[in-house]
């Protein structure tokens, strides 16, 4: 690949990745075309993207993006996975790896922090963004419901007391 073409490809990738905060670097050695297509389809369903890159292009792209931590893992055939939610990407990637024993997770950069393959596996065990939002909403609803029932308890007791007085007067 000529330097001019490589520079153009690197510039396009820099534009594409400049707003991304989460990068997963995986080794695609031994992954068949059907497996790669299946992985791409599963990731795309969660709005996660995968791109196979030549190491020289990935090296220059990472350098321009300031992702020098990932450069040391660029050996063999690689792909870069990006997505807004790192937990979702990690879940899909680890689930696929457990099912097919491929691809090899080399490293990840999540919000500027370098993660090893073991840490990516641990990340995949966390609840996803949707689950966390549901838990927070459940806690918030529980507190408000208890507050409202506490407020209703005072008038209910007062009405009960008045009713007892009325019943006593009728006797």
C-alpha positions in Angstrom: 0.0 0.0 0.0 1.4 3.4 -1.0 2.1 6.0 1.6 -0.4 8.3 0.1 -3.2 5.7 0.2 -2.2 4.7 3.7 -2.3 8.3 4.9 -5.8 8.7 3.3 -7.1 5.5 5.0 -5.5 6.6 8.4 -7.1 10.0 8.1 -10.5 8.4 7.4 -10.2 6.1 10.4 -9.1 9.0 12.6 -12.3 10.8 11.6 -14.4 7.7 12.2 -12.8 6.9 15.6 -12.2 10.4 17.1 -15.5 10.5 19.0 -15.1 7.0 20.3 -14.1 6.3 23.9 -14.2 2.5 23.9 -11.9 0.3 21.8 -11.5 -3.4 21.9 -8.6 -5.0 20.1 -9.1 -8.7 19.1 -7.0 -11.2 17.2 -8.9 -12.6 14.3 -6.4 -15.4 13.5 -8.3 -18.6 12.5 -11.7 -16.9 12.3 -13.5 -18.2 9.2 -15.5 -15.8 6.9 -18.8 -17.2 8.2 -17.7 -16.7 11.8 -16.6 -13.2 11.1 -19.9 -12.4 9.4 -21.8 -13.9 12.4 -19.8 -11.9 14.9 -20.3 -8.7 12.9 -24.0 -9.3 12.7 -24.3 -10.0 16.5 -22.3 -6.8 17.3 -24.2 -4.7 14.8 -27.5 -5.6 16.5 -26.1 -3.8 19.6 -24.8 -0.8 17.7 -21.2 -2.0 18.0 -18.9 -1.9 15.0 -15.9 -4.1 14.1 -13.2 -3.3 11.5 -10.4 -5.5 10.4 -7.2 -3.4 10.1 -3.7 -3.9 8.8 -1.3 -3.4 11.7 0.6 -0.6 10.0 -2.7 1.3 9.5 -3.9 0.6 13.0 -0.5 1.7 14.4 -0.6 5.1 12.6 -4.3 5.5 13.5 -3.8 4.8 17.2 -0.8 7.2 17.2 -2.9 10.0 15.7 -5.7 9.3 18.2 -3.3 9.2 21.1 -4.1 5.5 21.8 -0.5 4.4 22.1 -1.4 1.9 24.8 -3.0 -0.3 22.2 -0.1 -0.2 19.8 1.9 -2.9 21.7 -0.9 -5.4 21.1 -0.7 -5.1 17.3 0.6 -8.5 16.3 -1.0 -10.9 13.9 -4.4 -10.4 12.3 -6.4 -7.8 14.3 -9.8 -6.1 14.4 -10.9 -3.1 16.3 -14.3 -3.1 17.9 -15.9 0.2 19.0 -19.2 1.1 20.6 -20.8 3.6 22.9 -21.5 1.1 25.7 -18.4 -0.9 26.7 -20.3 -3.4 28.8 -22.6 -4.4 25.9 -19.6 -4.8 23.6 -17.7 -6.8 26.2 -20.8 -9.1 26.8 -21.2 -9.8 23.1 -17.5 -10.3 22.5 -17.0 -12.7 25.5 -20.2 -14.6 24.7 -19.0 -15.1 21.1 -15.5 -16.1 22.2 -16.9 -18.6 24.7 -19.1 -20.2 22.0 -16.5 -20.4 19.3 -13.1 -20.1 21.2 -12.3 -17.2 18.8 -11.6 -14.3 18.5 -8.8 -13.8 21.0 -9.3 -10.7 23.1 -6.0 -8.8 23.2 -6.8 -5.6 25.0 -9.3 -2.8 25.4 -9.3 0.8 26.1 -12.4 1.9 28.0 -12.7 5.6 28.8 -8.9 5.9 28.5 -8.1 3.0 30.8 -6.2 0.0 29.4 -7.8 -3.4 30.1 -6.4 -6.8 29.7 -8.4 -9.8 28.3 -9.2 -10.9 31.9 -10.5 -7.5 32.8 -12.7 -7.4 29.6 -14.2 -10.8 30.8 -14.9 -9.2 34.2 -16.4 -6.2 32.5 -18.8 -8.5 30.6 -20.2 -9.8 33.9 -21.4 -6.3 35.0 -25.0 -5.4 34.4 -25.5 -3.4 31.2 -26.6 0.2 30.9 -30.3 -0.7 30.5 -30.2 -2.9 33.6 -28.5 -0.3 35.7 -31.0 2.3 34.6 -33.9 0.0 35.5 -32.3 -0.7 38.9 -31.9 3.1 39.6 -35.5 3.7 38.4 -36.8 0.9 40.7 -35.0 2.4 43.7 -36.4 5.9 42.9 -39.9 4.5 42.5 -39.7 2.5 45.7 -38.6 5.6 47.7 -41.4 7.8 46.3 -44.0 5.1 46.8 -43.0 4.7 50.4 -43.1 8.5 50.9 -46.6 8.8 49.5 -47.9 5.9 51.6 -46.4 7.5 54.7 -48.1 10.8 53.8 -51.4 8.9 53.3 -51.0 7.1 56.6 -51.5 10.3 58.7 -55.0 11.3 57.2 -56.0 7.6 57.3 -55.3 7.3 61.0 -57.0 10.6 61.7 -60.1 9.5 59.8 -60.0 6.2 61.6 -59.9 8.0 64.9 -62.8 10.3 64.0 -64.8 7.2 62.9 -64.2 5.5 66.2 -65.4 8.7 68.1 -68.5 8.8 65.9 -69.2 5.1 66.5 -68.8 5.6 70.3 -71.2 8.6 70.2 -73.9 6.5 68.5 -73.8 3.9 71.2 
